Amino acid sequence: MFEQVVANGANWFVIIVAVVVGFASAMGYVDYLRTNKKEEDSKH
């Protein structure tokens, strides 16, 4: 029983970390695209 609870907690922890990392990388990518676009606009 205790092992099952620990395993479920570890699974939730991995899922939450994966979601946070994915969200952070998505925000970084959007920010990269935005700054890229600004640099192109300022060149013209």
C-alpha positions as CSV (number, residue, x, y, z in Angstrom):
1,M,0.0,0.0,0.0
2,F,2.7,2.5,1.0
3,E,4.8,1.7,-2.1
4,Q,1.7,2.3,-4.3
5,V,1.2,5.7,-2.7
6,V,4.8,6.7,-3.2
7,A,4.7,5.5,-6.8
8,N,1.6,7.6,-7.5
9,G,3.2,10.6,-5.9
10,A,6.3,10.2,-8.0
11,N,4.2,9.9,-11.1
12,W,2.3,13.1,-10.3
13,F,5.7,14.8,-9.5
14,V,7.1,13.8,-12.9
15,I,3.9,14.9,-14.7
16,I,3.9,18.3,-13.0
17,V,7.6,18.8,-13.7
18,A,7.1,17.9,-17.3
19,V,4.2,20.3,-17.7
20,V,6.1,23.1,-16.0
21,V,9.2,22.5,-18.2
22,G,7.1,22.3,-21.3
23,F,5.3,25.5,-20.4
24,A,8.6,27.3,-19.7
25,S,10.1,26.2,-22.9
26,A,7.0,27.2,-24.9
27,M,7.1,30.7,-23.3
28,G,10.8,30.9,-24.1
29,Y,10.1,29.9,-27.7
30,V,7.3,32.5,-28.1
31,D,9.6,35.1,-26.6
32,Y,12.3,34.1,-29.1
33,L,9.9,34.4,-32.0
34,R,8.7,37.8,-30.7
35,T,12.3,39.2,-30.4
36,N,13.2,37.7,-33.7
37,K,10.3,39.5,-35.4
38,K,11.2,42.8,-33.6
39,E,14.8,42.6,-34.9
40,E,13.5,41.9,-38.5
41,D,11.1,44.9,-38.2
42,S,13.9,47.2,-37.0
43,K,16.2,46.2,-39.9
44,H,13.7,47.4,-42.5
